[in-house]
Amino acid sequence: MRILLINPNTTAEVTALMERVLAPQLPAGVALLPVTGRFGARYIASRAAAAIAGHAAIEAYAEHGRGCDAVYLACFGDPGLLALKELARIPVIGMAEASCLAAATRAERFSIVTGGERWGPMLHEFVASLGLGGRLAAVETVAPTGAEIARDPDSAIALLAQACRLTAVRDGAGAVILGGAGLAGLAARVQPHVEVPVICSVEAGMRAVLAALRDPPAKPTAGDFALPAPIGSTGLAESLAAILARP
């Protein structure tokens, strides 16, 4: 079985980081196909960058999805998630959606700690869209972006741990998500400094992907892609235009 891991950021080093962190989680017979966005922001830190990343994610699926058994949208905030779920006849799991659902099973109220101050309102809106707005204690952002943390993770551990402790005490969070591809694998290093569970969003998403592979939703018996009706297009990559044009 093969999982298409889409990083709609354009930083290949972050894609490689997630691949390294996730490889030990893969059972025998399951492989990752990691793909980095062809265009867009180096690291998503604004609404505009997220909107562009949604297009990049859909194009990555159109180009590389054939023959895969699941899609992992490996970007916190899940740009393009609903569109990918509409297009794909295989399971599609978003990192943020999966980690929020996982946190909600661990605690009555949970918080998110992530890099980049603009993510605060964006993530409040996203969690509300999942129906979990009342369960979100806080979104605590730290100054370094996820990309900066990925480049120098050692210097970020104390800062992330402090943010996790703060939201646990101040906001009553019973679990904290470390959100972002650039923070992959850091939850295990932060956990000894925090009294409540610390959840790695990258790893939580992969657990959800593997669960979907074990128990996939019903899907049509023919074809790889589905749309309610064919749609003409202009200026898109050929692979994406072909999907939109399928009846």
Secondary structure as GFF3:
##gff-version 3
##sequence-region A 1 247
A	DSSP	beta_strand	2	7	.	.	.	ID=ss1
A	DSSP	alpha_helix	12	22	.	.	.	ID=ss2
A	DSSP	three_ten_helix	23	25	.	.	.	ID=ss3
A	DSSP	beta_strand	31	36	.	.	.	ID=ss4
A	DSSP	alpha_helix	47	64	.	.	.	ID=ss5
A	DSSP	beta_strand	70	73	.	.	.	ID=ss6
A	DSSP	alpha_helix	81	87	.	.	.	ID=ss7
A	DSSP	beta_strand	92	94	.	.	.	ID=ss8
A	DSSP	alpha_helix	95	106	.	.	.	ID=ss9
A	DSSP	beta_strand	110	115	.	.	.	ID=ss10
A	DSSP	alpha_helix	119	129	.	.	.	ID=ss11
A	DSSP	three_ten_helix	133	135	.	.	.	ID=ss12
A	DSSP	beta_strand	136	142	.	.	.	ID=ss13
A	DSSP	alpha_helix	146	151	.	.	.	ID=ss14
A	DSSP	three_ten_helix	153	156	.	.	.	ID=ss15
A	DSSP	alpha_helix	157	171	.	.	.	ID=ss16
A	DSSP	beta_strand	175	179	.	.	.	ID=ss17
A	DSSP	three_ten_helix	181	183	.	.	.	ID=ss18
A	DSSP	alpha_helix	187	190	.	.	.	ID=ss19
A	DSSP	three_ten_helix	191	193	.	.	.	ID=ss20
A	DSSP	beta_strand	198	200	.	.	.	ID=ss21
A	DSSP	alpha_helix	201	214	.	.	.	ID=ss22
A	DSSP	alpha_helix	238	245	.	.	.	ID=ss23
###
